[in-house]
Amino acid sequence: MPRRFHLIPGVYAYVGRLPKGCRLCIQGTKMVIFITGVCHDNCFYCPVSPERFGRQVAYADEEPLQSIEDLVDEALRIGADGASITGGDPLVALEKTVRTIRVLKEVFGDEFHIHLYTSGRYATSDVLRELEESGLDEIRFHPTAPWLMERIERAVKLLRRVRVGVEVPVLPDRVEELKSMIKWLDDIGVEFINLNEVEVSPLNVLRLSERGYRVSKDAPVVEGSEEAAIEIVKWALNNTRRISVHYCPAGYKDSVQMRIRLIRKALRVMKPYEELTSQGMLRVKRAPVNPTTTRIVHEGYGEVIGNSVYFWPGLALEDEELITRYPTRMHHLLPMEKDSAK
């Protein structure tokens, strides 16, 4: 079957076949596991926040993780079909990463798809074998130095069941460099490369600016990154043989994929008296405990939490506040946003 160039603006551009991990992400059915903030590479474009970068912290879909049980609960809450493991570099915390993969496979079965991101710095033959034995489905290398390319070639030769790919940001002045890399990856048998739009964050904005990159006027991304990525995907149609080349816009991940995960989660954890917003948040009203609000609770329109009553937004009471909350079960432990006050 002849290769074709596929483009849906704002969603993807690709030649070949989308990796399974990407297909599930696009559908919003992948749980995102930030397993550690520790990384021994120092990429100037890294967007990880200062609160996470270099720290032993863990999150699942932006919620802090205290135990492996929290991880399983989060997968159930969003109805996940798989997980992506990121950081930092997950191989810095190899034991924790392997245990996470094993537990998720044991609980949800072999069809639960897991992919992992790494620079490859610690991807020795023994580590690659351990990842494959644990049940990993897909490994995505982000080579930060020329010598790490050898790690990718080693993975292609060694791994039998794990799909091997590469994922890199697209800096507009490195287009020819990326094309050369893609041709080499194609020659050695790498299955896919994902091209990411370069995101701008508080951690990397100064370093990007110092190197001459400009922030787009429309979004917190590097100007020209998208155009360069689409150029590369179009080039790949006639200049590669087997490798799939896929461009992933930053905006789709933030505005669509995350929103779908939130909506899936909200539908499973929302209280009977709450309303779901189009962004996947939950809306509720809050007022002090008094005879009127106590009666509302008894009638099934609300709940007492602490010194307040949370109740259906359709009711109008004195001293009420309309607020939204992130969809988690124990919402009284997380800050709420006040939308309006009476």
Buried (B, 14 or more C-beta within 10 A) or exposed (E): EEBEBBEEEEBBBBBBBBBBBBBBBBBBBBBBBBBBBBBEBEBEBBBBEEEBBEBEBBBBBEBEBEEBEBBBBBBBBBBBBBBBBBBBBBBBBBEBBBEBBBBBBEEBEEEBBBBBBBBBBBBEEEBBEBBBEBBBBBBBBBBBEEEBBEBBBBBEEBBEEBBBBBBBBBBBEEBEEBBEBBBBBBEBEBBBBBBBBBBBBEBBBEBBEEEEBEBBEEBBBBBBBBEBBBBBBBBBBEBBEEBBBBBBBBBBBEEBBBBBBBBBBBBEBBBEBBBBBEEBBBBBBBBEBEEBBEEBBEEEBBBEEEEBBBBBBEBEBEEBBBBBBBBBEEBEEEEBEEBEEE
